[in-house]
């Protein structure tokens, strides 16, 4: 379960619907990546978090992984 300020119900519902809503998924992962960059003070780690989170969420939406593995 994600904190509501990181992913509201709209983003949660939209990124899980078929066909895949890329804009909402990338926006959610971008919020996570920006948070990682702020916390670590490193833009590159933030970008890495953004890419990793996007990849994991795409796999989750497509049924290749489950929430527990996220």
C-alpha positions in Angstrom: 0.0 0.0 0.0 1.5 3.3 -1.1 1.1 6.5 0.9 -1.7 8.6 -0.6 0.6 11.6 -1.2 2.9 9.4 -3.4 0.1 7.7 -5.3 -3.5 8.7 -5.2 -6.4 6.5 -6.1 -6.6 7.9 -9.6 -3.0 6.9 -10.4 -3.4 3.6 -8.7 -6.5 2.7 -10.8 -5.2 4.2 -14.0 -1.9 2.5 -14.1 -3.4 -0.9 -13.5 -6.0 -0.7 -16.2 -5.7 -2.3 -19.6 -4.5 -1.0 -22.0 -1.5 0.2 -19.9 -1.7 3.9 -19.2 1.9 4.8 -19.6 1.5 8.5 -18.6 0.1 7.7 -15.2 2.6 4.9 -14.6 5.6 7.1 -15.5 4.2 9.9 -13.4 3.9 7.7 -10.3 7.4 6.3 -10.8 8.7 9.9 -11.3 7.2 10.9 -8.0 9.1 7.9 -6.4 12.3 8.8 -8.3 12.1 12.5 -7.3 11.7 11.5 -3.7 14.7 9.2 -3.9 16.7 12.1 -5.4 15.7 14.5 -2.6 16.4 12.0 0.1 19.8 10.9 -1.2 20.8 14.3 -2.7 21.8 12.4 -5.8 20.0 13.0 -9.1 21.4 9.9 -10.7 20.0 7.6 -7.9 16.7 9.3 -8.4 16.8 8.6 -12.1 17.8 5.0 -11.4 14.9 4.7 -8.9 12.5 6.1 -11.6 13.6 3.6 -14.2 13.6 0.6 -11.8 10.1 1.5 -10.4 8.7 1.9 -13.9 10.1 -1.4 -15.0 8.8 -3.2 -11.9 5.3 -1.6 -12.1 5.0 -2.5 -15.8 5.9 -6.1 -15.0 3.3 -6.1 -12.1 0.5 -4.7 -14.4 1.3 -7.3 -17.0 1.1 -10.1 -14.4 4.8 -11.1 -14.5 5.3 -10.2 -10.8 3.2 -9.7 -7.8 2.7 -6.9 -5.3 4.8 -8.7 -2.6 7.8 -8.8 -5.0 7.5 -5.1 -5.7 
